[in-house]
């Protein structure tokens, strides 16, 4: 790649990231009617489902954008969007659209963290979260990245920015974070699809299995984090 090509690619990426940051700041701090409507869509699954149906053939692109945006703008609640993907598009299409959006948002957040640096990321992260997860910025382990995205209850959106400060290569983060997100996203999509089809017993069964697996992981999250934090503190 020539210097001119790298410069053009870097300029395009920087411009795109700047637009994303500006949109995020607007949504976070603005008091406009458009922001209230957007937040209502995130907080009201029924309204969001209706809005997606109104978009018709463009609904998949809109949903992918929503998933990407909820990663970039952590204060926007995104727990229900994976379920909604299965509800609207079906299990496998919903999973595919969710993963495309989540991966795109994660990679953009990683790039923003790497581009804007620690001062910017620290302003996004609460002090308590930085104390618990700050060791991430010193790691480049794919296993750690995979586990952190697999464990329920951790702020996965903030992790994208933190890993952007680490020496981890871009492609390692892309692979590990995507694989870590995949099981939980599939479960949400499957639950949404079963609910849409009226298969409530199967939905309850999936929920029970996931709960049985998730509770031990969730209960052990502090011990797992402490172990990795201790390892990263070694010379």
Beta strands, then each sheet from edge to edge (+ up, - down):
end
